[in-house]
């Protein structure tokens, strides 16, 4: 793998992993996340 590609990938991973100071780690389970997503989609459909 080219060094540039490796560095870009690691930089992206680091960027995506950052949290704000004091922000808790992600603790929502799959079911909770799916339910929240379905509620957002339903609300978006009503807004049209």
C-alpha positions as CSV (number, residue, x, y, z in Angstrom):
1,X,0.0,0.0,0.0
2,X,1.4,3.4,-0.9
3,X,2.5,5.5,2.1
4,X,0.3,8.4,1.0
5,X,-2.8,6.1,1.0
6,X,-1.9,4.7,4.4
7,X,-1.4,8.1,5.9
8,X,-4.6,9.4,4.4
9,X,-6.5,6.4,5.8
10,X,-5.1,6.8,9.3
11,X,-5.8,10.6,9.2
12,X,-9.4,9.9,8.3
13,X,-9.8,7.3,11.1
14,X,-8.4,9.8,13.6
15,X,-10.7,12.5,12.4
16,X,-13.7,10.3,12.6
17,X,-12.8,9.0,16.1
18,X,-12.5,12.5,17.7
19,X,-15.0,13.6,20.3
20,X,-15.6,16.9,22.0
21,X,-14.1,17.2,25.4
22,X,-16.5,15.7,28.0
23,X,-18.5,13.9,25.3
24,X,-19.4,10.4,26.2
25,X,-18.4,7.5,24.0
26,X,-21.2,6.1,21.7
27,X,-23.4,3.8,23.8
28,X,-26.6,3.5,21.6
29,X,-27.3,-0.1,20.6
30,X,-28.4,-1.2,17.2
31,X,-32.1,-1.4,18.1
32,X,-32.1,2.1,19.5
33,X,-30.2,3.5,16.5
34,X,-32.6,1.8,14.1
35,X,-35.7,3.2,15.9
36,X,-34.2,6.7,16.0
37,X,-33.5,6.5,12.3
38,X,-37.0,5.3,11.5
39,X,-38.5,8.2,13.5
40,X,-36.3,10.7,11.5
41,X,-37.3,9.2,8.2
42,X,-41.0,9.2,9.2
43,X,-40.7,12.9,10.3
44,X,-39.0,13.8,7.0
45,X,-41.7,12.2,5.0
46,X,-44.4,14.1,6.9
47,X,-42.5,17.4,6.2
48,X,-42.8,17.0,2.5
